[in-house]
Amino acid sequence: MAKLTRRRRAAWGSLQYDQRTRTARIRYWAEGPDGYRRRSKTLRDVTRREAEAERAQLMLDHGDDSPCPTVAQVWERWALPTYERRVREGDMSANTLAAYRSAYRTHVAPRWADVPCDEVRALDVQQWISDGRTLKQAQSGLKMLSAVLDLAANYECVDANVCRTRRYVMPSKSTVSERDKGVWTLDELGELWRHVWGQPFEPAFLLSAFGSCRLGESLAVTAPDVGRREVDGVMLAVARIDKQVPQRGREIVHATKTERSTRSVVVAGHAAERLLWWADRADGGFLTNDGLGRCMTQATLNHMWRACVPPSMLHPFRNLRNSWQTNMRWEMRMPPHVTEPMMGHVGRDVTGVYYDRPQVEMFCDAVASAYAEHPYDAKWDWLKSANWDD
């Protein structure tokens, strides 16, 4: 059938008409043996007036079949299955899906679950946003409600998404608590390592503080992922990063945050030797484990971290990655075009986005050269007397 090029939106259903072929397609919602669903009817060799008359008759026959689906029905019928499919296909991370579920359950469902999509009014949305919410809560909730109403509009349950047709007054930025953005210098990391030494999560600490790993990435590294290299007399430990432990639970996700996040990280000096020591004793399993051979959860690591680190030195474990980037740039004098791909980031220029594809050997050469010029751990005297067998 020829492509239908002209479309007319109506209060009920939609009509596409191709004047050249005198063909019309009517789409509408109606109850049937398979439930209330979107349906389609094609008419051939008809005038537009005849097509409009048929649409009007269908409206008389089916216009009152069922009310507009509620926000909860759209979420369950279309939104959630779409997100789950994207996770299966690798277009969305499991962590993102968990965040979407949480935002819908916490912010959207209590107010809007039972409301038909065509009864979501802009004034009610504004009142909901302003009803004692912080800026982040309002942004998260509005984003998820808008995603649901986008699908309702796509499936012609509503004419437009009211979350997009209005500009809403959001809560003040003063309602947002500032996240701890503190970082550690290299010498402070050395002192921090002294407190972490021998703890079950020490391998994750080494991978994050001296290798740029995210928290979930550092927990998922196994002994076979770690290899030994030596470049110009500098000892290196190279760890393959291709999986992660999600924020909740311990089920391994065999994918990283983005495609570029799948990479190898390089640790130099004494930290490399210690990481290789842990890998030798992991018996093929996770370097950071729960004592039963399973990977440690993020919640467990964060609990142990807060108990182990002195309050005067305490920042969130995730800030170790920020510290690595800061120290590599400013203390080790490594340029951004080197550190960015080592962190799994895509560059902002054309070369970084489309052309720059460094290999692990290049990472090794860069880290070994920087460490040879700035052997930061040479002055950490406590390493000389540390007990490696604890």
Residue pairs with C-beta under 8 A, 6 or more apart in sequence:
1 21
1 23
1 42
2 18
2 20
2 21
2 23
3 18
4 16
4 17
4 18
4 23
4 24
4 25
5 16
5 18
6 16
6 17
6 18
6 19
7 14
7 15
7 16
7 17
8 14
8 15
8 16
8 17
9 159
10 55
12 28
12 55
12 59
12 63
13 26
13 27
13 28
13 29
13 55
13 58
13 59
13 156
14 26
14 27
14 28
14 156
15 24
15 25
15 26
15 51
15 52
15 55
16 24
16 25
16 26
16 27
17 23
17 24
17 25
17 48
17 51
18 24
19 48
21 44
22 44
22 45
22 46
22 47
23 42
23 43
23 44
23 45
23 46
24 42
24 43
24 46
24 48
24 51
24 54
25 40
25 41
25 42
25 43
26 40
26 41
26 42
26 43
26 51
26 54
26 55
26 58
27 38
27 39
27 40
27 156
28 38
28 39
28 40
28 41
28 55
28 58
28 59
28 62
29 36
29 37
29 38
29 39
29 62
29 65
29 66
29 156
29 157
30 36
30 37
30 39
30 58
30 61
30 62
30 65
30 66
31 62
31 65
31 66
32 39
36 65
36 66
36 69
38 155
38 156
41 54
41 58
43 50
43 51
43 54
46 54
67 116
68 116
68 117
68 118
68 119
68 152
68 157
68 158
69 77
69 116
69 117
69 152
69 157
70 113
70 114
70 115
70 116
70 117
71 108
71 109
71 112
71 113
71 114
71 115
71 116
71 117
71 120
71 145
71 148
71 149
72 109
72 112
72 113
72 114
74 117
74 148
74 149
74 151
74 152
74 155
74 157
75 104
75 108
75 109
75 113
75 148
78 151
78 155
79 104
79 147
79 148
79 151
80 101
82 151
83 92
83 97
83 100
84 97
86 92
86 97
87 93
87 94
87 96
87 97
90 255
93 253
93 255
93 257
94 246
94 253
95 216
95 246
95 247
95 253
95 257
98 246
98 247
98 248
100 144
100 147
103 140
103 141
103 143
103 144
104 144
104 148
106 141
107 133
107 137
107 140
107 141
107 144
108 141
108 144
108 145
108 148
111 128
112 120
112 128
112 145
117 148
117 149
117 152
117 157
117 158
118 157
118 158
120 145
120 149
120 158
120 162
121 162
122 162
122 165
122 166
122 168
125 142
125 145
125 162
125 163
125 166
125 168
126 166
126 168
126 169
128 141
129 138
129 141
129 142
129 168
129 169
129 170
129 171
130 169
130 171
133 141
133 171
133 175
134 171
134 175
134 176
135 170
135 171
135 172
135 173
135 175
135 176
136 175
136 176
137 171
138 170
138 171
139 170
142 163
142 168
145 163
146 161
146 163
146 164
149 158
149 161
149 162
149 163
149 164
150 161
150 164
152 158
152 161
153 159
153 160
153 161
179 316
180 315
180 316
180 319
181 319
181 322
182 315
182 319
183 315
183 319
183 322
183 323
183 326
184 192
184 209
184 313
184 315
184 319
184 320
184 323
185 323
185 327
185 331
186 327
186 331
186 376
187 376
187 379
187 380
188 313
189 209
189 210
189 320
189 323
189 327
190 376
190 377
190 380
191 313
192 205
192 209
192 309
192 313
193 205
193 206
193 209
193 271
193 380
194 380
194 382
194 386
195 308
195 309
195 310
195 313
196 202
196 205
196 308
196 309
197 386
197 390
198 387
198 390
199 205
199 304
199 308
200 288
200 289
200 290
200 291
200 296
200 304
201 288
201 296
201 301
201 304
201 305
202 274
202 278
202 288
203 218
203 221
203 275
203 278
203 279
203 287
203 288
204 213
204 215
204 218
204 219
204 221
204 287
204 288
204 296
204 301
205 218
205 317
205 320
206 267
206 271
206 274
206 275
206 278
207 213
207 217
207 218
207 221
207 239
207 265
207 267
207 275
207 287
208 214
208 215
208 218
208 317
208 320
208 321
208 324
209 271
209 320
209 323
209 324
210 267
210 268
210 271
210 272
210 324
211 218
211 239
211 265
211 266
211 267
211 324
212 265
212 321
212 324
212 325
212 328
212 339
212 342
212 343
212 344
213 221
213 239
213 241
213 265
213 321
214 244
214 257
214 261
214 318
214 321
215 298
215 301
215 317
215 318
215 321
216 244
216 245
216 246
216 247
216 253
216 298
217 241
217 243
217 244
217 256
217 261
218 288
219 244
219 245
219 286
219 288
219 295
219 296
219 297
219 298
219 301
220 241
220 243
220 244
220 245
220 252
220 253
220 286
220 295
221 239
221 240
221 241
221 286
221 287
221 288
222 282
222 284
222 285
222 286
222 287
223 279
223 280
223 282
223 283
223 284
223 285
223 287
224 284
225 239
225 240
225 241
225 242
226 237
226 238
226 239
226 240
226 275
226 276
226 279
226 287
227 237
227 238
227 239
228 235
228 236
228 237
228 238
228 276
229 236
229 237
229 238
229 266
229 364
230 236
231 364
231 365
231 368
232 368
232 369
232 372
233 372
234 268
234 269
234 367
234 368
234 371
234 372
235 268
235 269
235 272
235 273
236 266
236 267
236 268
236 272
236 364
236 367
236 368
237 266
237 267
237 271
237 272
237 273
237 275
237 276
237 279
238 264
238 265
238 266
238 267
238 360
238 363
238 364
239 264
239 265
239 267
239 275
240 264
241 256
241 261
241 262
241 263
241 264
241 265
241 344
242 254
242 255
242 256
242 262
243 252
243 253
243 254
243 255
243 256
244 252
244 253
244 255
244 256
244 257
245 252
245 253
245 295
245 296
245 297
245 298
246 253
246 298
247 298
248 298
248 299
249 297
250 290
250 294
250 295
250 296
250 297
252 295
255 262
256 262
256 263
256 344
257 344
258 344
258 346
260 341
260 344
260 345
260 346
261 344
262 344
263 341
263 342
263 344
264 360
264 363
265 342
265 363
266 342
266 360
266 363
266 364
266 367
267 275
267 367
268 367
268 368
268 370
268 371
269 371
269 375
269 376
269 377
270 377
270 380
270 383
271 377
274 388
275 287
277 388
278 287
279 287
282 289
285 293
286 293
286 294
286 295
286 296
288 295
288 296
288 301
289 295
289 296
290 296
290 297
290 300
301 317
302 316
302 317
305 317
306 314
321 343
324 343
325 339
325 343
328 334
328 339
328 342
328 370
329 335
329 336
329 339
331 374
331 376
332 370
332 371
332 373
332 374
332 376
333 370
333 373
333 374
334 366
334 370
337 347
337 352
337 356
338 366
340 346
340 347
340 352
341 347
341 352
341 356
341 358
342 363
342 366
342 367
346 352
346 353
347 353
347 356
377 383
